[in-house]
Amino acid sequence: MTARNDGGGGPVLAPWRVYSPQHDTELLTQALDREHLRAGAAVLDIGTGAGALALAAARRGAHVTAVDRTYRAVLATRLNARLARLPVEVLHGDLFGPVTGRRFDVVVSNPPYVPTPWAEPGRHRAAVAWDAGADGRLLLDRICGRAHTSLRPGGVLLLVHSTLCGIAPTLAGLERSGLEARVTDRRMVPFGPVLRSRTAWLREQGLVDADEEKEELVIIRAERTR
């Protein structure tokens, strides 16, 4: 069990195999902070992990629903919400499945996006929290294709991922679904342990240069204008 600051005002506990707050969490929290959230706004956190983003939204008075496909993450988020004394609805399921038919003012997501030599991470490995197929888009493309169905008119999707996955496919996927999308934030961060362990493979795939030791994270903001 590790404790990390959630980037929004308090610590979160993250057991093994649950994604704990990192640079991408902080960047996405900052993007969320810039959004106008009316009192009682409906916020959805897809792939909540330890619940850091859900807690940040709840602290601002939003009605928050958090979803994750692993029971460990669901239990961790429920525990962290209870410790923070914040009301968060936490559901187990795959992406938008548990909230089919519901609409939200803001959807935030920090999904697994790390390219991996394996087609799909094992369901019982820690890597399920970050591995996302050979191109890193195993979940990203699904989010881009479904996000508009969970947004109210005027609603906003905030999505974070690495440029190793490609920015253009994300923007194109969101725009095909009827959302207006753009990159709002960029940040260079050092390779973490996972990317360092895959540097040779990433170089073979042409995803990083020989001397590259950092990746660029981006925030993509997409709005449903109709």
C-alpha positions, 0 to 999 in steps of 0.5 A, a space after each residue: 500500500 502506497 500513499 501519494 498526494 492526489 494533486 488536489 489537496 490530500 493523500 490517497 492510498 493505492 494498493 499493489 496493482 492500483 495506479 497511484 497518482 503520477 505526473 499525468 494525474 497532476 496534469 489532468 487535475 490542473 486541467 480540471 481545476 480550470 473548468 467551471 464546475 457549477 454546484 452539483 455538476 455531474 462528473 465522471 472519472 473513467 479508469 479512476 485507479 485510486 480515485 485521485 481525480 474523483 476526489 479532486 472533483 468532489 472537493 469542488 462540490 461536484 456529484 462524482 461517479 468513478 468507474 474502474 474495471 478492477 475490483 482493487 481500484 474500486 475498493 481503493 477509491 471507496 476507501 479514499 473517499 471515505 477517509 476524505 469524507 467525500 461522497 463519490 459513487 464508485 462502480 465496477 465495470 468496463 469504461 462507460 458500461 456501468 453508466 450507459 444512458 447517463 449524461 455528465 457535464 465533465 468526463 475525465 480519464 487517465 487510462 492505461 496508455 503505455 505501449 507494450 510488446 504484449 497484445 494485452 496485459 494479463 488481468 491479474 498483473 500490475 501492468 493492467 494499470 498502464 499497459 495498452 497494447 502495441 500502440 498504446 491505444 487499446 483503451 484510448 480509441 474506445 474512449 474516443 468513440 464513446 465519450 460523446 454518448 456520456 456528455 451533455 450538450 456543452 459537456 467536456 472530456 478531459 483526457 491525458 496520455 503520452 505522445 508515444 500513442 500519437 496525438 492525431 489519432 485521438 483528435 481525429 477519433 474525437 472529432 469523428 464522434 462529433 466533439 471539438 477537440 484540441 491539445 491544451 497542455 503539454 509536459 515533458 517528464 522523465 521515463 519512469 521504471 516501466 518505460 526505462 525497462 522497455 527502452 530497447 523495444 521502444 527504440 526498435 518500434 521507432 517510438 523513441 530516439 536512441 538518446 531519449 529519456 523523457 516522454 511528453 504528456 498531453 491533455 486533450 480537451 474535447 467539447 460536445 457543442 450540440 
